[in-house]
Amino acid sequence: MKTSIEILTPKTLTEILGILSERQEILTLIAGGTDVITGLKQESKRFKDTEVLVDVNHVPELKEIKHMPEKITIGAAATFSEIYNNSIVSNELPILKKAVSTIGSMQIRNRATIAGNFVNNAPCADTVPALLVYNATIEIESMNSKRETYLQEFLQGPYKTQLKKDEVVTKINIPVPTKSFTGDFYKLGRRRAVAISRITLAVLMELKENKINKIRIASGSVTPIGTRFPELEIFAMENDVNDNLFKTLASRMGEEIIKITGLRWSSAYKLPVVQQMFYQLLKGIERRSL
Amino acid sequence: MAKKFSVVGKPVIREDGIDKVTGKAKFADDYKFNGMLHAVMLRIPCAHAKINSIDFSEIQNDESVFSIITNKDIPGTKKVGVIKNDQPVFCNEKVVTPGDVLGMIVGQSEEKLRSLVNKIKVDYSTLPLLTDPQKSLEPDAILIHPETKSNLIIHHPLRKGNVEKGFTESDHILEQTYTTQLIEHAYIEPEAVSAIPLGAGGIKIIGSIQNPFTTRRIVAAVVNLPLDKVQIIQAHLGGSFGGKDDTMCILAARAAVAALKTDHPVKIRYTREESILESYKRHPYILNYKVGFAKTGKIKAMRIDILADGGAYCSMSPFVTWRSVVQATGPYEIKNVHTDVRAVYTNNPYTGAMRGFGSPQPIFANESLMDEIALRLGMTPDEVRKINGLKEGSITATGQRLKNHDVNLLNVLSTAMKNTDFKKKWINNKKKESQLGELDLSQPVLKDSQYMNPDQLIKKGIGLAISYRGCSLGAEGIDAAAAYLSIQNDGSAYLLSGLAENGQGLRTTFSIVAAEVLGISHEQIFYLETDTSRVPDSGPTVASRATLMGGGAVKNAAEIILDRLISLIRKEWKLKKKDEIEFKENKIFVNKNKISTFPDLCKLAANRGVNLATIGWYKSPTVDWNEHTGQGDAYFTYVYGCHVAEVQVNLGTGEVYLDRITAVHDPGTVINKLGAEGQVYGGVTQGAGYGIIEEVTTDRGVIREQNFDQYLILTSKDIGEIKPIFIQGKEIFGPWGAKSLGEPTLELTAAAISNAVCNAVGKRFFNLPLNLEEIVLGKKLRPEEIKRGSLQ
């Protein structure tokens, strides 16, 4: 582990952006630190040039959760505990709330932040499938620019994102889901707390006269990064909701995962289980919405 | 109950509890000394290699390096061991496991030393690896320790009756193979020890040490000093579970060598990774059982063949496997038994003592087997156990007749069943065939028929396991313990035993014992720091022997003092023989009339010159053992237990949800109810982890899970209700008949869970742990590379 490291604690977003405008190669943003600190300790190559940590925890606007007319915005540095205990999230984003509740332990949830989860972009990031089915966009700022992008586009590969060295994620925007949406989140770990997910699944759908009007499907830990399944979603649209459809969707998900991921040491277990549990998830949603 | 206790059997909060939860308790790494240096280990990432040379030239002149310590600096014994001296303190010729240490660099900054240690150039030639214990006894097997001429560490045979005859008399024969895995103790505190040079050539050691007297013996041999020149002090210990014995002895010895060479205090403290890498583990076993039984359920014969992977060093293997040979049949009276238990050397991490000590492995096998017999005969699990279970006067597999204590095996069984409504649930849950879908791995996409009805996804099961366990060391060796008790003239008291507080709550238990005898409060007793220079050698704190042996010694010490006080009272108050003296609630009563208080009496004793300090002693009755036939009175008494596991199994994922574990134990008299319940909660949780999740895997002898991100133990959320129930059987030994509990609480859980899983899904599992892949695929999956993607 590095013998010394400098920590800066800017108090405003402008201050953060100012710091990021120079010496970027030696700077690393830190929020909860649940990935950065362990990464530094384990001498992860991702932090080999890090000499200065920029702590974004002291900027109030990065922690706000607000209900706007069309969207809900969540500050990038909102912790999982803050999100879990927030009434807007409870009322409007139950799938995110459930995903958050499965993360680590109370201590980890008290520190870890939502942007940290996807900026790190581990395949097993628990909130990613939930954010993907909510069509989340993220706002990114640097000294000279401000942009908004879909999370799916932001995520580029395992531990890789679009984020540039001078940029910071400021907020997550989620279009307010209409009340006709229903859905669920599923996580499988080797134990029921402090568990890295083996499989995560998120589904959001809108039924109309027993047909699927809209559906969004995402998974984590079974593909190199959390991902949506557009082909599966298109296939499902306007189909009658019945047991056969669910079985077909689940098996198609299996095929898609083989296409994306190929066969790995864990496939013998994960492939049948992800299909089975996706089917179970759909059946559960069907039962609750009928 | 014969005697009405004032404090024994009540729930008492442990005396070190508040200090531990508020951070005041000093653990080994909290000690710092003037001029203290750190020592950092030199290792090579290889399980079997010949060392050609070590080149320190690049670092030896670095100002951070105060001294370099190797094998050449050892004044005494260069190889050590708790039983056999086969483990080098520093390896100078070869390494046989990746935990091996070649030398140390010593200096002020541990951080700098850690960055320098990689610059030492070790020239080594790799040697062929032996990692499969089943190949270790083949004629052309590589020898781990060539001087021993064989990889056999120990062979324990047991011969009783005639098994072949028993098999021919049987209506049914069952033969099965079971395997159990390598696991880590996972104590919360990694190893730490400091050695401080004393004047006159002596040395003081303070560390996270489980067995101070064993450590003293080994340090003394390594630094070539008489025992009295080596003082071992135990710091508050952050868990051990049998794991801070050999490793700590050798760490203490290394620190001592460095301290004496540099004339500075030297501290060694391990990271979690080093701790997991170097410390010994629980033995993996391969167990073959053949059992013959009549259609009535009566077992006629049992042939058992067990192979234990001892890893690179002997450590406790001979004793661990000895307990296995005694208990391998399970708690059943079987006329014909033929058992062989062998432990062998391999290049795997070495294995030694761990809570349970050679019992969880055979219990998993024999209790699975008992359920299979029941299923074969259409019986319930309790029926076949009642037919064969040990009773008063039964003869065990070692030919020992059980007597002089309540043989409560069937009593714990029926209590557990009654409390769980076992029979009804077991019959309701029982499946005729496997509920687990057969997966065709060449067809990874599921067919419609493979999707499960959500109402059928989760299956409930109930299972039980029973055991008997010999208390204390048995025929392993001399079994005696001491306690020092010194009453002050205000009625307060110092207490110290030669056994160590390893987190089990022994200080509180012993204070309760002394308080009960003297009719005072346990809060009046100040338990002293464990220190080899203050109290006689009492053997190791192992084998669930502390309450029984150390408690016996404390009671003896308190009774000696009590006798002296009674004599004083009789003289001072001129009492007659028939006058009854009673010590109660810190007061003294004669014929129910209060005559004095305990503090006043102690002051009087001081004024009259009465000695109120003493050493109590407790020695076990003799046991006997014939090592050629495996026959004899192996232990002087036994305890009995039954666990019932109620589980749900997710057929889709293979998850086993632990809804409730009911743990019924007969530990004899319970001294501290809270402490006893704590043993059950902890032991059951550890045993459940062994059953469903824990496993150390190795790649060419190198442990892959070197921290708790990858080595998973159960959390409190993974286990439902744990219900302890105590049956307090009569016993003539120990303080008021208090025996053993620590290890029995762990040894049964995995077997009970496995039987419950079988009840739930209609399929038996033979290989621990019953993790996700084992349940769904019937096998373990091993990644080739477990390095985190996040580190690339």
Chai-1 contact restraints between the chains, C-beta under 6 A:
chainA,res_idxA,chainB,res_idxB,connection_type,confidence,min_distance_angstrom,max_distance_angstrom,comment,restraint_id
A,T3,B,E111,contact,1.0,0.0,6.0,A-B,restraint_1
A,Q42,B,L791,contact,1.0,0.0,6.0,A-B,restraint_2
A,S44,B,S790,contact,1.0,0.0,6.0,A-B,restraint_3
A,S44,B,L791,contact,1.0,0.0,6.0,A-B,restraint_4
A,K45,B,Q792,contact,1.0,0.0,6.0,A-B,restraint_5
A,P158,B,G789,contact,1.0,0.0,6.0,A-B,restraint_6
A,L188,B,T653,contact,1.0,0.0,6.0,A-B,restraint_7
A,R190,B,L712,contact,1.0,0.0,6.0,A-B,restraint_8
A,R191,B,T715,contact,1.0,0.0,6.0,A-B,restraint_9
A,R191,B,D718,contact,1.0,0.0,6.0,A-B,restraint_10
A,R192,B,K717,contact,1.0,0.0,6.0,A-B,restraint_11
A,R192,B,D718,contact,1.0,0.0,6.0,A-B,restraint_12
A,A193,B,T715,contact,1.0,0.0,6.0,A-B,restraint_13
A,A193,B,K717,contact,1.0,0.0,6.0,A-B,restraint_14
A,V194,B,T715,contact,1.0,0.0,6.0,A-B,restraint_15
A,K247,B,D448,contact,1.0,0.0,6.0,A-B,restraint_16
A,K247,B,Y451,contact,1.0,0.0,6.0,A-B,restraint_17
A,S251,B,V445,contact,1.0,0.0,6.0,A-B,restraint_18
A,S251,B,L446,contact,1.0,0.0,6.0,A-B,restraint_19
A,G254,B,V445,contact,1.0,0.0,6.0,A-B,restraint_20
A,E255,B,V445,contact,1.0,0.0,6.0,A-B,restraint_21
A,W265,B,P783,contact,1.0,0.0,6.0,A-B,restraint_22
A,A268,B,L441,contact,1.0,0.0,6.0,A-B,restraint_23
A,A268,B,L777,contact,1.0,0.0,6.0,A-B,restraint_24
A,Y269,B,E773,contact,1.0,0.0,6.0,A-B,restraint_25
A,Y269,B,V776,contact,1.0,0.0,6.0,A-B,restraint_26
A,Y269,B,L781,contact,1.0,0.0,6.0,A-B,restraint_27
A,L271,B,P444,contact,1.0,0.0,6.0,A-B,restraint_28
A,P272,B,L439,contact,1.0,0.0,6.0,A-B,restraint_29
A,P272,B,L446,contact,1.0,0.0,6.0,A-B,restraint_30
A,V273,B,T653,contact,1.0,0.0,6.0,A-B,restraint_31
A,Q275,B,L446,contact,1.0,0.0,6.0,A-B,restraint_32
A,Q276,B,G652,contact,1.0,0.0,6.0,A-B,restraint_33
A,M277,B,G652,contact,1.0,0.0,6.0,A-B,restraint_34
A,Y279,B,Y451,contact,1.0,0.0,6.0,A-B,restraint_35
A,Q280,B,P454,contact,1.0,0.0,6.0,A-B,restraint_36
A,K283,B,P454,contact,1.0,0.0,6.0,A-B,restraint_37
